[in-house]
Amino acid sequence: MTTLPTLNDHGSASHPQLRVNGKRLNQSLDDLAHIGQMDNGGICRLAFSPEDGQGRELVRRWMTEVGMTVRLDTAGNMIGRLPGRRALPALATGSHIDTVPCGGKFDGCLGVLAGIEVARTLQENALQMDHPFEVIVFADEEDTMIGSRAMAGTASLEVNDYRRKDGQPIDQCVQQVGGDWSRLALARRTRGEVCAFVELHVEQGGVLETAKTQIGIVQGVVGMQRYQIHITGRPNHAGTTPMDQRQDALVAAAQVVLAVNQLATEPPGQRVATVGALQVSPNAANIVPGKVIASLDVRDLDEAVIDKLVNDLKIELVAIAQRTHTHIEILPQLHVAPSPAAPHIQSTIADVCTSLGLSAMAMPSRAGHDALEMGRFTDMGMIFVPSEGGFSHSEVEYTSPDQCTQGANVLLETLLRLDQHYS
């Protein structure tokens, strides 16, 4: 770059109408979607699969073509970097390109390709930010999140702590994409290396569409607690056991499900709680159920809210056990702390939406993302664009070309303004 335009106090470049090339961005989404495309239109690009490798190679080529240096860290994350004008920590964006077994072409991929489009826009306008600019393709977001966890320093270094759904050992997977499990800890980064991370993502829900709003300003990625609830009664003959002599574990489980739903909805709030799986034993039509194992998933931006719901539920479980003559035990399975978005990044995104004439609303992310882990060590923000019908992790996942372009333009301008904020 021979011309280095300066950035004004508002973070906009000397090109006041700096915008991404929306047609090129959406073509990139289409091109990447061809890798792993299924007959039903869905995408199968599982992490560490040959298709994932082909996708990573295509993204690496695009990064190189725009002038980025590209490296792999020891966790298998692919990091493209443009130099900054000053010796400062990087401003970073990105997401993932691996998919669920039958996913769509926008989940994760929009965040990566929008980051590359930001780099293209900067290069085409001979604009260099004060900070180095990075686009990160995180490894295995859909299964173990090993990439973002390693970068945040929250990953376990024990191979046996990971159970990939395809059964492949995680250390071998990382090795085959160019990482090095024995040196995994070296993937960890600090605020001194990355001053902020902003991820553009499709909402994967129907809130924005229902509200007829163009941009979601993410307040943070919710915390999550998961439990198993063990309900033990007594199996008995369904025909000969009178109703008043039963210790029916499934009846107790039904009351537990209703109690969870009530605690999550009253009083109104943003928390969500779900019983999504039941294992019934003996699970026969002519036997009173003797045991049920139920799952419980609780999420909110405020961990204190989660804790209160779980504590209130424990009180309800005692009462249900007494009414149904069963024994109920609740066992913790998973604890993920919330990851709040930095307030100044939220306000910057809001200001950018106003300046671009886009409607926006604040909202939590109830799904996990790479930004969840990045927020553990540096300032984090997320930008949502609508998902038609609220569908994601599905072949019918859809976000319009205009919506993708709008999100990328918000990302571009947000990064330009943050470049000045941190300088």
Backbone hydrogen bonds, N-H to C=O, Kabsch-Sander energy under -0.5 kcal/mol:
donor,donor_aa,acceptor,acceptor_aa,energy
4,L,2,T,-0.5
8,N,12,S,-2.3
11,G,8,N,-2.1
14,S,6,T,-0.7
18,L,15,H,-1.7
22,G,20,V,-1.1
25,L,21,N,-2.3
26,N,22,G,-2.4
27,Q,23,K,-1.7
28,S,24,R,-2.3
29,L,25,L,-1.9
30,D,26,N,-1.9
31,D,27,Q,-2.8
32,L,28,S,-2.5
33,A,29,L,-1.8
34,H,30,D,-0.9
34,H,31,D,-0.7
35,I,32,L,-1.5
36,G,34,H,-0.8
37,Q,34,H,-1.1
38,M,42,G,-3.3
41,G,38,M,-1.8
43,I,103,G,-2.4
44,C,36,G,-3.0
45,R,43,I,-0.5
45,R,100,V,-0.5
49,S,46,L,-2.1
52,D,46,L,-0.5
53,G,49,S,-2.3
54,Q,50,P,-2.2
55,G,51,E,-2.5
56,R,52,D,-2.7
57,E,53,G,-2.1
58,L,54,Q,-2.0
59,V,55,G,-2.4
60,R,56,R,-2.8
61,R,57,E,-2.2
62,W,58,L,-2.2
63,M,59,V,-2.6
64,T,60,R,-2.4
65,E,61,R,-2.6
66,V,62,W,-1.4
67,G,64,T,-1.6
68,M,63,M,-2.4
69,T,81,R,-2.3
71,R,79,I,-2.0
73,D,77,N,-2.1
76,G,73,D,-1.7
78,M,137,V,-2.2
79,I,71,R,-2.9
79,I,77,N,-0.5
80,G,78,M,-0.5
80,G,135,V,-2.8
81,R,69,T,-2.2
82,L,133,F,-2.9
85,R,129,M,-2.0
86,R,130,D,-2.3
88,L,86,R,-1.9
90,A,193,E,-3.0
91,L,132,P,-2.8
92,A,90,A,-0.5
92,A,196,A,-2.5
93,T,134,E,-2.1
94,G,198,V,-0.5
95,S,136,I,-1.6
99,T,45,R,-2.0
103,G,43,I,-3.0
103,G,100,V,-0.7
109,C,107,D,-1.6
110,L,106,F,-2.2
112,V,108,G,-1.5
113,L,109,C,-2.9
114,A,110,L,-2.5
115,G,111,G,-1.2
116,I,112,V,-1.8
117,E,113,L,-2.1
118,V,114,A,-2.2
119,A,115,G,-1.9
120,R,116,I,-2.4
121,T,117,E,-2.4
122,L,118,V,-2.5
123,Q,119,A,-2.4
124,E,120,R,-2.8
125,N,121,T,-1.5
126,A,123,Q,-1.6
127,L,122,L,-3.1
128,Q,126,A,-0.5
133,F,82,L,-2.3
134,E,91,L,-2.5
135,V,80,G,-2.4
136,I,93,T,-2.4
137,V,78,M,-3.1
138,F,95,S,-3.0
138,F,136,I,-0.7
143,D,140,D,-0.5
145,M,140,D,-3.0
146,I,140,D,-0.5
147,G,139,A,-2.0
149,R,145,M,-2.2
150,A,146,I,-2.3
151,M,147,G,-1.9
152,A,148,S,-1.9
153,G,149,R,-1.0
154,T,149,R,-2.3
155,A,149,R,-1.1
159,V,157,L,-0.6
161,D,158,E,-1.8
162,Y,159,V,-1.8
167,G,164,R,-1.9
173,C,169,P,-1.9
174,V,170,I,-2.5
175,Q,171,D,-2.0
176,Q,172,Q,-2.1
177,V,173,C,-0.8
177,V,174,V,-0.7
178,G,175,Q,-1.6
179,G,174,V,-2.6
180,D,74,T,-2.5
183,R,180,D,-1.7
184,L,181,W,-1.9
186,L,183,R,-2.0
187,A,184,L,-2.3
188,R,185,A,-1.4
189,R,151,M,-2.7
193,E,190,T,-1.7
194,V,190,T,-2.2
195,C,90,A,-1.9
196,A,90,A,-1.0
197,F,379,D,-2.5
198,V,92,A,-2.2
199,E,381,G,-2.3
200,L,198,V,-0.5
201,H,383,I,-2.7
203,E,385,V,-2.7
210,T,206,G,-2.3
211,A,207,V,-2.3
212,K,208,L,-0.6
212,K,209,E,-0.9
213,T,208,L,-2.4
215,I,359,S,-1.6
216,G,384,F,-2.5
217,I,215,I,-0.5
217,I,361,M,-3.2
218,V,216,G,-0.8
218,V,382,M,-1.8
219,Q,363,M,-2.5
221,V,339,S,-2.5
222,V,220,G,-0.5
222,V,365,S,-2.7
223,G,300,D,-2.8
224,M,336,V,-2.7
225,Q,298,V,-2.3
226,R,334,L,-2.4
227,Y,296,L,-2.3
228,Q,331,L,-2.6
229,I,294,A,-3.2
230,H,228,Q,-0.6
230,H,329,E,-3.1
231,I,229,I,-0.6
231,I,292,V,-3.0
232,T,230,H,-0.6
232,T,327,H,-3.3
233,G,231,I,-0.5
233,G,290,G,-3.6
234,R,247,Q,-2.4
236,N,288,V,-0.7
238,A,286,N,-2.4
241,T,237,H,-1.3
245,Q,242,P,-1.6
246,R,243,M,-1.1
247,Q,234,R,-0.5
249,A,247,Q,-0.7
249,A,289,P,-2.3
252,A,248,D,-1.8
253,A,249,A,-2.1
254,A,250,L,-2.4
255,Q,251,V,-1.7
256,V,252,A,-2.0
257,V,253,A,-2.5
258,L,254,A,-2.0
259,A,255,Q,-2.3
260,V,256,V,-2.6
261,N,257,V,-2.2
262,Q,258,L,-2.4
263,L,259,A,-2.5
264,A,260,V,-1.7
265,T,261,N,-1.2
266,E,262,Q,-2.0
272,V,299,R,-2.2
274,T,297,D,-2.6
276,G,274,T,-0.7
279,Q,293,I,-2.3
280,V,278,L,-0.6
281,S,291,K,-2.8
287,I,284,A,-1.4
288,V,236,N,-3.3
290,G,281,S,-2.0
291,K,281,S,-2.2
292,V,231,I,-2.3
293,I,279,Q,-2.0
294,A,229,I,-2.6
294,A,292,V,-0.5
295,S,277,A,-2.2
296,L,227,Y,-2.0
297,D,274,T,-2.3
298,V,225,Q,-2.5
299,R,272,V,-2.7
300,D,223,G,-1.3
303,E,301,L,-0.6
305,V,302,D,-0.8
306,I,302,D,-1.5
307,D,303,E,-2.7
308,K,304,A,-2.2
309,L,305,V,-2.2
310,V,306,I,-2.5
311,N,307,D,-2.6
312,D,308,K,-2.9
313,L,309,L,-2.3
314,K,310,V,-2.1
315,I,311,N,-1.4
316,E,312,D,-1.8
317,L,313,L,-2.7
318,V,314,K,-1.5
319,A,315,I,-1.5
320,I,316,E,-2.7
321,A,317,L,-2.5
322,Q,318,V,-1.8
323,R,319,A,-2.2
324,T,320,I,-2.3
325,H,321,A,-0.9
326,T,321,A,-1.7
327,H,232,T,-2.7
329,E,230,H,-2.4
331,L,228,Q,-3.2
333,Q,226,R,-3.1
334,L,226,R,-1.7
336,V,224,M,-3.3
339,S,221,V,-2.8
341,A,219,Q,-2.3
342,A,380,M,-2.7
345,I,342,A,-0.7
346,Q,342,A,-2.2
347,S,343,P,-2.5
348,T,344,H,-1.7
349,I,345,I,-2.5
350,A,346,Q,-2.2
351,D,347,S,-2.5
352,V,348,T,-2.5
353,C,349,I,-2.4
354,T,350,A,-2.1
355,S,351,D,-2.4
356,L,352,V,-2.0
357,G,353,C,-0.6
357,G,354,T,-1.0
358,L,353,C,-3.0
361,M,215,I,-1.7
363,M,217,I,-2.0
365,S,220,G,-2.7
366,R,364,P,-0.7
372,L,369,H,-1.3
373,E,369,H,-0.6
373,E,370,D,-0.7
374,M,370,D,-2.0
375,G,371,A,-2.2
376,R,373,E,-1.9
377,F,374,M,-1.4
378,T,374,M,-1.6
379,D,195,C,-0.8
381,G,197,F,-2.1
383,I,199,E,-2.5
384,F,216,G,-2.7
385,V,201,H,-1.4
387,S,205,G,-0.7
388,E,386,P,-0.5
388,E,398,Y,-3.0
390,G,387,S,-2.4
391,F,388,E,-1.5
397,E,394,S,-1.5
404,C,400,S,-2.5
405,T,401,P,-2.3
406,Q,402,D,-2.7
407,G,403,Q,-2.3
408,A,404,C,-2.1
409,N,405,T,-2.4
410,V,406,Q,-2.2
411,L,407,G,-2.2
412,L,408,A,-2.7
413,E,409,N,-2.4
414,T,410,V,-2.4
415,L,411,L,-2.5
416,L,412,L,-2.1
417,R,413,E,-2.1
418,L,414,T,-2.6
419,D,415,L,-1.9
420,Q,416,L,-0.9
420,Q,417,R,-0.5
421,H,417,R,-2.0
422,Y,418,L,-2.3
